[in-house]
Amino acid sequence: MKIFRHNATVNASEPRNRPAHFLRRAMFVLAGVALIAFGSVSSVPGPLQSAAIGEAASTELPAAPANGIMGFVVEVFFQPIVRDGVSCPDGTARRLRDRYVETLPAAEQERLSLKENEKELTGLWHAYAFGPNNTNICTHPEMFDRPLIRTVQSPFARGIDLDGDGGEGSGGANGCAQTDFTSPTGETGIDNQEYRVMGCTREWRGIEGSKGDQESGMKQFHASGEWTQVILLRGVDSLVRDDDVDVIYGNTPDRPFADNDGNFLPGGTFTLSDKAPRFRNALKGKIIDGVLTTEPKDIRLTQTWGQGGARDIRGNRSSFDYREGRLHLTFQPDGTVSGLLGGYRPAFDVIVSPALGGAGSALVAGIDCAGELATLKHFADGLRNPETGQCEGVSSAQLIKAVPAFVNDVPKPMKTAAR
């Protein structure tokens, strides 16, 4: 295409030899056809190729690479929202202002709703966000006694059967019984209590069908290199069935390339990092019917929220902490993988973003962090504390889509000769 654009541009001050011009253009076209005939285009990685017009895309999985090594960069990583129209029948979770108004008698609610009393109402609900010694509802949510927030009412959610109860809601080995979900495609025993609690919040679900802030914000963190995740597979003999695959899942400081629509381009090169604030997780996996699953193991991934100089100019550092974490990824004919990351998260970790935002999360965004934390603890279904007997974590799931990439592992330390 560059060749054609170059030859189509002619200096207006020069005479144009039309026969010569069309002859040169025809030669370039023939040269392009020859290149295709000799297979130059076939050297382009499969994911960059598209089916010809009128030709159906392949539904067959490609063969495993000869060296058994595959790499991917994670493009999609956010909470799975089921938009079934019945998940939140009463609407999204109430903002802090409305939560305060609901605590008042009906007559007082009516009085404060008048325009002339708006300033008074603002002062009152702002005060509702603070406690003794200038504590606030987001930095110190455990110090506030607030009612539960609205939760997902639909029986459907995406996730993984983490406790192996098959849908009986027994709580499995954790002994933390909660009602399981059914996936939109019919799988039972789905554990995702984080979604039950947070799935009706405006940050997750959005308003009137729009994407929530979490979805768009998390994509930006992956594109910036702050959160960027990569997957490295070793020992892959088949994408259909393989009982022993080494899986490295972690972070990279390298920034992915994207097209004009923000889609990550395949074929980039990345290097894993295990230096703070990034993590490297070594997992054991197997492939059955084109689906890669890994054995339960704690998985940690980097996380950054906000921007400011309090701790780091790039924002406050935290991490995604998935206890007994596991991957369920399906190989796609176009070379990508898609699926879920699942595990149990400490309840407080779920609200770490607004907690780091402090009073601003409550006063500006209207988030009731105390109500959210209380609801997370109410629906906790994992991480039982052996001393207190309390369940301190919630089952969780993240959607994942990753595109092919060249991924280098963490360099092995160099050995120095003994003196």
N, C-alpha and C positions, 0 to 999 in steps of 0.2 A: 504493500500500500504506500509506503514511503516513496518507492520508485515512481509510482504513477503520479503522486502529488508533485514530485520534483519535475517530471517531464511535462506536466500540465501547466507549469508556471513559466511564462515566456516574457522576456523583457520587451515592453511595447516599443522601444526605440530600435529594436533589431528586426530586420525583415524575416518573415517566417517561411521556411521551405516546407510546404505541406507534405509533399511526397516523402521527404526525408524524415519528417516528424512522425508520420504514421508508420514508416518502416521501422524506426527505432522502437516505437511503442509495441509494434507487433513482435519484435525480437524479444522484448522484455516479457511479454505475455508467454511466448513459447518457452523462454527460459524458466519461467515460473512453473509451467506445466511439466517441464522436464524434471525439475526438482521434486515435484510431488510424485511423479512416476518412479523416481529412484528412491523414494522413501524418506526424504528429509523430514517431512511432517510427522512421520510415524515416530520420530525420536522425541517429539513433544510428549510430556507426561499425559497419561490418559485423561485425568480430570480437566485438562485444558481443551480437549477435543469435544466437539458436539456432533450429534447425529445430523446427517444431511437432511435437507428439506424433504418432507414426506417419508422419512425413514424413522421408524420407532426406536427410541432409546433402548439400550441393552438393559435387561433385567438380571443378567448373570453376573456373578461376582468375578472379578479378575483373578488370575492365578497369583499365588503367593510369590513374593520376590525370591530370586534364587538364593540370596544370602540370608533370607529369613528376617530381615530388619525392615521395620516400617516406622515412619515418624508422622506426627500430626501436630498442628497448632490449633488450640481451642479458640473457636470464633464465637460460639454461643455458650453462655454460662449464666443462667438466671432461673428463678423459681418457676415451676410449671403451673400455669393458671388454667383451670378448666372453665371455659366460658359456656356454661350450659343453661344460663338463664334462671337457674334456681339455687345457685350457690349462696347468694346473699339476698334473700327475699326482702329484707328490710333495708337494703342499701348498704353502702360501705360503712365501716366503723366510724363512730361519731368523733368529731374533732374536740379538742380540750374545751373550747368555749361552750359547745353544746353539752358536753359532759357535766360542766359546772351548772349550767342552767337547769339540767334535769334533777339536780339535788335540791332545788328550790320549790316552795309551795307554788301552786298554779297561779295564784294571784300575783306573787312576786315575779314569776316568769312573764306574765302579761305586762306588768309595769315596766320591767327592764327591756321589754321588746320595743318600747316606744322610742322613736328617733331621738327625742330630747334627753333620753337616759342612756344613750349609747356610750358616752364617755364613762359614766359610772359603771356600766356593765363591763367595759374593757378593763377597768381597774380591778374589779372584783374577780374576773376569771383569770387575770394575770396573777393575782395574789394566790389563787387556787393552785398555781404551779409551784409555789414555794412553801417551805416548812421552817422549823426552828433553825437558827444559826445560818440562815441564808441557803439552806439545802434546797435543791430543786428536783422536780419530778423525773427528770431524765438522767441527771448525773447520779442521783441517789434514789432510784426507783423503789428499792427494797424498803425504804424508810416511810413509804406512803401506803396507806390502806385504801385502795381504790377498787371499785367493782369491775367485773370482767367485761371485756369488750365483745362486740358482735363477732360471731364465728361462722365459718362455712357450714351450711345446713345440708348441702348436697352429699349423697353417699359416694360421689365419684371424685377421684384424685389420681394423679400420676405419682408413681414412686416405686419402691421395692419392698418385698416381703422380708423385712429385716429380722424378725423374730421367729420365722418359720412356723407360725401357727396356722397358716393356710386360710386365714379369715375368721377364725374362731374368737379373736380378740382376747386371747388368754394372756398376752404379754410375753409369751415365750419364756426364755431363760431369765429375762429381766424381772418377771413377775409384776410388771407395771401395766395392768389391764386398761386398754382404751379401745374404743370401737374402731375397727379397721375400715379402710375404704375399698372400693372396687375401681379398677382402672377403667377409662373410657372404652377400652377394647375387651373388657370382661375378666381380667385377672383379678382374683380375690386376694385378701390378706395384705393389701397395700398399707404400709406404715408411713404416714406423713402427717404427724400431728402439728408440725410447724405450719404446714399449709392450712390446717383446720383453724389455727389461731390467727395467722397473718393474712390468709387468703381474701379477707374482706377489707383489709386496710387499703386506703387510697394509694399508698406508695406501691403496693403490689398490684392491685387490680386496675388502677386508673379510674377515670370517670367516663361514663357514657361510651364504653367500648374502646377508649384510647389506651395506649400502653401506660403502665405504671412507671413512676420515676425510677424504680429499681432496674427495670429492663433496659431502658436507654442509658442510665448512668453506669451500670455494670459493663455494658458493651464498650463504653468510652475508656474505662479503666483497663480493659484487655487490649484495646487498640493503642493505648498510650505507652505500654510496656510496664506499667506499674503492677498489674495483676497477671500479665500474660502467662498462660499455661501451655505446656506441651506434653505430648504422650510419645513414648518411645517403646516399641515392641521388638522383642528379640526372640528368635527361635520359632518364627511363624512358618509352618510347613503347609498349611492350608487355611483359607478363609472360611471354609465350611466346617471342618472338624480338626481340632488340634487340642490334645489333652495337656499340653505343657507349654505355656507362653510366659516369658518374663516381661513384666510391664513396669515401666518407669513413668511416673506421673508427677509432674512438678512444675516449677516456675522457671522462667528465663528472663533475663534483663533485656533481651533483644525485642525490638519493636516490629510487629508484622506490617507488611505492605497491604494496602487496600485499594479497591477501585473507587470510582466516583460515587458509588452508592454505599460505600463503607464495608463492602464484602471483602473478607480477607482473600488475598491471592495465594493460590497453592504454589508450592515449589520454593518457598523461602527457607533460609538456613537459620537455625536457632541452636543455642547451647544451654543445656540445663545448668541451674545454679542451686547450690545448697548453702550459700552464704546469706546471712540475715540481710533483709527480711524475707528471703525466699526459701523454698523447701523442695526437697527431693524425696519422693515416696517410692520404695521398691515393693512391688506387688507380684503375686503369683496368679496366673490366669489360665483359662481354657476357653476354647471356641467350640460351640455346639450349634449347628444349623446357622452359621453365620453370625452368631452373637457371642461377643467376648464378655466373660464375667470374671471378676477377680475374687479371691478369698478375702474374708473380712480382716481388715487391719486398719489401725488408726491412720488417717490421712490428714495432713495439714497443708494449707496453701496460703500464700500471702494475701493480705487485704489492706487497703489504704482508704481512709475516709476523710474527705474534706481537704482544705488547703489552709495552712496557717503556720506560724512560727513557734507555736507553743512547744511542740516536740520535734517536728521535722517540717521543713518548708513545703514538703510534698504532702503533708497531711499527717494525721495520727495513724500509727501502725497498729494493726491487730492481725488476726488470722482466721481463716476458715478452719474449724477444728471438727472433723468428722470421725467420731469414735466408732470402731467396728465398721469403718467405711468400705465401700465396694463400688466398682464400676460395672454397669451393664451397657455395653455399646454394640450397636449393630453395624456391620460393614455394609456399605451401599455400593451399587454398581458404578457410581461415578467416582469412587475412590475415597469418599468421605466416610466418617463414622458418626453416628448419632445415638443418643440414649440418655442415661441418667447416672449421676453420682448420688449415692445414698449413704446414710449413716445416722448416728445420734449426735446431736449438738447440745452442749451445755445451754440451758435456757437463756442465761444472760447474753450469750454470744449472739443470739438472734436479733437483739435490739442494740448491739454494740454501736451501730452507726448513729442513731439518735442520741444514745448515751454519751458518745464522744462530742456530739453537738451541744450537749448541756441545755441550759435554759433556752437557747435559741431554738432548739428543736421543739420545745413546748410553746414558746411565745410566737414564733414566726410560722413554723409548720403546723402547730396545733396538735402535736403528737402526745398522746397520753402514755408515756413510757411505763409508768407504774401499773396502769391497767393492762398493758400488753404483757408485762412480766408476770403479773398475777395470773393471767390467762394461760400463759405458757407453762407455768408451774402446775396449774390445775389440770392441764392435759398432758403432763409429762408421762412418757412411756418408756423411758430408758435411763441408763446411768444411775442405778440404784446405789445410794450411799450405804455402805455396810454398817456404819455406826448409827445413823439416824433412821435407816429404812426408807427414806424418802427418795423418790425418783427425781433426778435433777437435770435430766436431758429430754429432748424431744426428737422423735424421728423426723428426718428431713430428706429432701431430694432437690437436686439441681438438674435442669436440662443441659445437655452437652451436645454440641456439634463441632466437629473438628475437621480441618481440611489437610490434605497431604503436605508434608514439609520434610526437610532434611533436619534431623535432630541429633545433635552431638551430646553425649553424656558428660557428666562432670569429669574433668581431666583427673587421671589418677596421680597421686602425689609422686614426685620424682624421688628415687632413692639415691642417696649420696654414698659414695664409697667410704668404707670404714677406714679410719686412720690408725 
